[in-house]
Amino acid sequence: MPLTPDIHWIDTPEALDAACRDLESADTLALDTEFFRESTFHPVPALVQLTAGGCVYLIDPQAVAATAACRTLLASGPVKLLHASSEDIEVLAAWAGVIVAPLVDTQLAQGLLGEDPAMGYQRLVAHWAGENLPKDETRSNWLERPLSEAQREYAALDVVYLLEVWYAQRERLEALDRFSWLEDDCQALVRQAGRDESDDALWYLRQRQLWRLSPRQMEAYRLMTSWRESEVRRRDLPRGWLVSDKLLFAIAEKMPRNRYELAAIDGIKPSLVKREGDTLLALLNEARQLTDASLPEALPSPLTSDFKKRLKRLKAVVNRDAEQLGVAPEVLMRRRDLEALVTANLRNDPLPLPQGWRGERLSSALRQVLVDEELA
């Protein structure tokens, strides 16, 4: 039977400061958020849940701004427990203007224990606490006020069990001598959350089909995605509402020279041509005017036998170590990271080998695989 939490609703600066005073001396806090993001680029904070194991504070970010005491609590002091934390970190940065630290992500911890690295909170609680939490309010409108009693209880339960889960996880991590691995991974999350608009120019690297583009097309795609990232942030729109990666990739493939050619691309709507056509064509022209020497180097095709053979051998190294540890291979290295290694090797670029504890376990063997392939 799930616990019945003692819930305190916080919607004034005075109440928020009092809650922070109550929590600041704790060693560990459980933290979660609810937010809305269907029609915006930036998340709209709807609720912040905090507990140190006693009462649960439900903070209404629509009614109260983060106070200095709250910002200090979030950015330093007790360890903050979150589950699948990346969006919560972003929500709290939007509301409080700080990056949550120090933090522990219980989903990352679960992956290091050999369980499903994408395990959801309800399954996590069932696994460690033996409780089946309700799912009725998963799709709730968290911006409505007042929240119903069912919504409040559901939101409180999102943090009530995190402490119990974490204490069990920590004990197991320490027994396996993997606690420091989790610390490293969580610190990397905090560093990643500190990225800013300067990273817009690197968005294009997320495209898995980038190898299909010529150097000039690749630069056009980079320019368009960088512009799109800047614009959706400025206009506060979802990416797809302006123009999707898929459409920008199709435009880069075709490299249209005028509105007529742009409009002829499959999937392009007249409204996009009307609103953004001149801008997109100007970016394409910018890429077209660059000298060959200033363009990025072409990427090797992952369909070639050389690429496939190297990738297969690298995956074997990771799979073997993952089996020894009893974890999913993607906890050690994602496929895209292995592909980046092969790409760098085939282009004679510096190898982006894993760092930290992963590097200690894998880098030597991964490097040797690539050396052996070059000598073969």
C-alpha positions in Angstrom: 0.0 0.0 0.0 1.6 3.3 -1.0 2.4 5.8 1.7 0.1 8.7 2.4 2.5 11.7 2.3 2.2 14.8 4.5 1.9 17.5 1.9 2.7 21.2 2.3 1.6 23.5 -0.5 4.1 26.4 -1.1 3.0 29.5 -3.0 4.6 32.4 -1.2 8.2 33.6 -0.8 7.9 33.3 3.0 6.6 29.7 2.9 9.4 28.8 0.3 12.1 30.2 2.6 10.7 28.3 5.6 10.7 25.1 3.6 14.3 25.7 2.5 15.4 26.3 6.1 13.8 23.0 7.0 15.6 21.1 4.2 19.0 22.8 4.2 20.5 20.6 7.0 19.5 17.3 5.3 22.1 15.1 3.7 19.9 14.1 0.8 16.8 15.6 -0.8 14.4 13.9 -3.3 13.4 16.2 -6.1 11.1 16.1 -9.1 9.2 18.5 -11.3 6.1 18.7 -13.4 6.1 20.9 -16.5 4.3 21.8 -19.8 6.1 21.9 -23.1 3.7 21.1 -25.9 3.7 24.6 -27.5 7.0 26.1 -26.3 10.8 25.5 -26.7 11.5 26.4 -23.1 9.7 24.2 -20.5 7.0 25.9 -18.5 7.5 24.9 -14.8 4.2 23.7 -13.2 5.3 22.1 -10.0 8.4 21.4 -7.9 8.4 18.5 -5.4 10.9 18.3 -2.6 11.3 16.1 0.5 14.0 15.1 2.9 12.0 12.1 4.1 9.4 13.9 6.3 6.8 16.1 4.8 6.6 16.7 1.0 6.8 20.3 -0.2 4.9 21.0 -3.4 6.1 24.3 -4.7 3.9 26.3 -7.2 6.4 28.0 -9.6 3.5 29.7 -11.3 2.8 31.6 -8.0 6.3 32.1 -6.5 9.7 32.8 -7.9 12.7 31.0 -6.6 14.1 32.9 -3.6 17.8 33.3 -2.8 17.5 30.5 -0.2 15.9 28.2 -2.8 18.6 28.9 -5.4 21.3 28.1 -2.8 19.6 24.9 -1.8 19.3 23.7 -5.4 22.8 24.7 -6.5 24.7 23.5 -3.5 24.2 21.8 -0.1 22.4 18.5 0.1 22.7 15.9 -2.6 19.6 16.1 -4.8 18.0 12.8 -6.0 16.3 12.9 -9.3 15.1 10.1 -11.6 15.8 10.6 -15.4 17.0 14.0 -14.5 17.8 15.8 -17.8 14.4 17.5 -18.3 14.0 18.3 -14.6 17.4 20.0 -14.6 16.3 22.2 -17.5 12.9 23.0 -15.8 14.7 24.0 -12.6 17.2 26.1 -14.5 14.3 27.9 -16.2 12.6 28.6 -12.9 15.5 29.2 -10.5 18.2 30.2 -12.9 20.7 27.6 -11.4 21.9 24.1 -12.3 21.0 21.5 -9.7 24.1 20.2 -7.9 25.3 18.0 -6.4 22.9 15.4 -7.8 22.3 11.7 -8.1 20.2 10.3 -11.0 18.6 7.0 -9.8 18.0 5.9 -13.4 21.8 6.1 -14.1 22.4 4.2 -10.8 20.0 1.5 -11.9 21.9 1.1 -15.2 25.2 0.6 -13.3 23.6 -2.1 -11.3 22.9 -4.2 -14.4 19.2 -3.4 -14.6 17.3 -1.7 -17.5 19.2 1.6 -18.0 15.9 3.2 -19.0 13.8 1.9 -16.1 11.0 4.3 -15.3 10.2 5.5 -11.8 7.2 3.3 -11.2 9.2 0.1 -12.1 12.1 1.4 -9.9 9.8 1.7 -6.9 8.3 -1.7 -7.5 11.8 -3.2 -7.8 13.2 -1.7 -4.6 10.3 -0.9 -2.4 7.7 -3.4 -3.6 5.1 -0.8 -4.1 2.9 -0.3 -7.2 2.3 3.4 -7.6 -0.8 4.8 -9.3 -0.5 6.0 -12.9 -3.9 7.8 -13.1 -2.5 11.3 -13.2 0.4 10.8 -15.6 -1.3 12.9 -18.3 -2.6 15.5 -15.9 -2.7 19.2 -16.7 -0.3 20.3 -14.0 -0.8 24.0 -14.8 -4.4 24.0 -13.6 -5.2 25.4 -10.2 -6.2 24.3 -7.8 -4.7 20.9 -8.2 -7.0 18.0 -7.2 -6.1 15.9 -4.2 -5.3 13.0 -6.5 -2.9 15.2 -8.4 -1.2 16.4 -5.2 -0.8 12.9 -3.9 0.5 11.6 -7.2 3.1 14.4 -7.4 4.2 13.7 -3.8 4.6 10.0 -4.4 7.0 10.9 -7.2 9.6 11.8 -4.5 8.4 9.9 -1.4 10.1 6.7 -2.4 13.2 8.1 -4.0 15.2 8.1 -0.7 14.4 4.5 0.0 15.3 3.5 -3.5 18.6 5.4 -3.4 19.7 4.0 -0.1 19.2 0.5 -1.5 21.0 1.4 -4.7 23.9 3.0 -2.9 24.4 0.0 -0.7 24.6 -2.2 -3.8 26.8 0.2 -5.8 29.3 0.3 -2.9 29.3 -3.5 -2.6 30.2 -3.6 -6.4 32.7 -0.8 -6.0 30.8 1.3 -8.6 29.8 4.2 -6.4 32.5 6.4 -7.9 31.3 5.5 -11.4 27.9 7.0 -10.6 29.5 10.1 -9.1 31.5 10.6 -12.4 28.4 10.1 -14.5 26.3 12.5 -12.5 29.0 15.2 -12.5 29.0 14.8 -16.3 25.2 15.5 -16.3 25.8 18.7 -14.5 28.5 19.8 -16.9 26.3 19.0 -19.8 23.4 21.0 -18.4 25.7 24.0 -18.4 25.8 24.2 -22.1 24.5 27.4 -23.8 23.7 28.9 -27.1 27.2 28.4 -28.4 26.3 24.8 -28.8 23.7 25.6 -31.5 26.4 25.2 -34.1 27.0 21.6 -33.1 23.4 20.5 -33.3 23.9 19.2 -36.8 26.2 16.4 -35.5 23.2 14.7 -34.0 22.0 13.8 -37.5 22.7 10.1 -38.0 22.5 10.3 -41.8 25.1 13.1 -42.0 27.4 10.8 -44.0 25.0 11.0 -46.9 25.8 14.7 -47.5 28.7 16.2 -49.4 30.9 18.6 -47.5 29.0 21.6 -49.0 25.6 20.1 -48.2 26.9 19.3 -44.7 27.9 22.9 -44.1 24.5 24.1 -45.4 22.8 21.7 -43.0 25.0 23.0 -40.1 24.1 26.6 -40.9 20.4 25.9 -41.1 20.2 23.9 -37.9 22.3 26.5 -36.1 19.9 29.2 -37.3 16.9 27.1 -36.3 18.2 26.4 -32.8 18.7 30.1 -32.2 15.3 31.0 -33.6 13.2 28.5 -31.7 14.9 29.6 -28.5 14.3 33.3 -29.3 10.7 32.7 -30.4 10.0 30.0 -27.7 8.6 27.5 -30.2 9.0 23.7 -30.5 11.6 22.9 -33.2 9.0 21.2 -35.4 6.8 24.2 -35.4 9.5 26.2 -37.1 11.2 23.5 -39.3 12.2 20.0 -38.4 15.6 18.4 -38.7 14.1 16.0 -41.4 13.1 19.0 -43.6 16.4 20.8 -43.1 18.2 17.6 -44.1 16.0 17.3 -47.3 16.7 21.0 -48.1 20.5 20.4 -47.7 20.3 17.4 -50.0 18.6 19.4 -52.7 20.4 22.7 -52.2 17.6 24.8 -53.9 18.5 28.1 -55.5 15.1 29.8 -55.4 11.7 29.7 -53.8 10.3 27.5 -56.6 12.9 24.8 -56.1 12.5 25.1 -52.3 8.7 24.6 -52.6 9.2 21.5 -54.8 11.0 19.6 -52.0 8.8 16.8 -50.5 7.3 17.9 -47.2 7.8 21.6 -47.6 4.6 23.6 -46.9 3.9 26.9 -48.7 3.7 28.6 -45.3 7.3 27.7 -44.6 8.4 29.0 -47.9 6.5 32.2 -47.3 7.8 32.8 -43.8 11.3 31.5 -43.9 12.2 30.9 -47.5 14.4 33.9 -48.0 16.4 33.1 -44.8 16.9 29.5 -45.8 18.0 30.4 -49.3 20.4 32.9 -47.9 22.0 30.3 -45.7 22.2 27.9 -48.6 23.9 30.6 -50.7 26.4 31.2 -47.8 27.4 27.6 -48.0 27.5 27.7 -51.7 30.0 30.6 -51.7 32.5 28.9 -49.4 35.8 27.6 -50.8 36.4 23.9 -50.9 39.2 24.3 -48.3 36.9 25.9 -45.8 34.3 23.0 -45.9 34.2 20.1 -43.4 35.7 16.8 -44.5 33.3 14.2 -45.9 32.2 11.5 -43.6 32.9 7.8 -44.4 29.9 5.7 -45.2 28.8 3.2 -42.5 27.7 0.9 -45.3 31.3 0.0 -46.4 32.9 -3.2 -45.4 35.8 -1.3 -43.7 33.4 0.6 -41.5 31.2 -2.4 -40.7 34.2 -4.6 -39.8 35.7 -2.0 -37.4 32.4 -1.3 -35.8 31.7 -5.0 -35.3 35.1 -5.5 -33.5 34.6 -2.4 -31.3 31.1 -3.6 -30.3 32.6 -7.0 -29.4 35.0 -5.2 -27.0 32.2 -3.3 -25.3 29.8 -6.3 -25.3 32.5 -8.5 -23.6 33.1 -6.0 -20.9 29.4 -5.3 -20.4 28.8 -9.1 -20.0 31.6 -9.3 -17.4 30.0 -6.4 -15.4 26.5 -7.6 -15.9 25.3 -4.3 -17.4 23.7 -3.3 -20.7 26.4 -2.5 -23.4 24.9 1.0 -23.9 25.8 1.8 -20.3 29.4 1.5 -21.4 29.2 3.1 -24.8 26.4 4.0 -27.1 26.4 3.0 -30.8 26.8 6.6 -31.9 30.0 6.8 -29.8 31.4 3.7 -31.4 30.5 5.0 -34.9 32.4 8.2 -34.0 35.4 6.2 -33.2 35.3 4.4 -36.5 34.8 7.7 -38.4 37.8 9.3 -36.7 39.9 6.2 -37.4 39.0 6.2 -41.1 39.7 9.9 -41.4 43.0 9.7 -39.4 41.5 12.1 -36.8 42.3 12.0 -33.1 40.2 9.1 -31.5 37.3 10.2 -29.3 38.0 7.4 -26.8 35.9 7.2 -23.6 37.2 9.0 -20.5 37.0 8.4 -16.8 36.1 4.9 -15.5 34.9 3.8 -19.0 38.2 4.9 -20.5 40.2 2.9 -17.9 38.2 -0.2 -18.8 37.9 0.2 -22.5 40.2 2.7 -24.2 43.3 0.4 -24.5 41.3 -2.5 -26.0 39.4 -0.2 -28.4 42.6 1.5 -29.6 44.2 -1.9 -30.2 41.3 -3.1 -32.3 41.7 -0.1 -34.6 45.5 -0.5 -34.8 45.1 -4.2 -35.7 42.6 -3.2 -38.5 45.1 -0.7 -39.9 47.8 -3.4 -40.0 45.6 -6.1 -41.4 
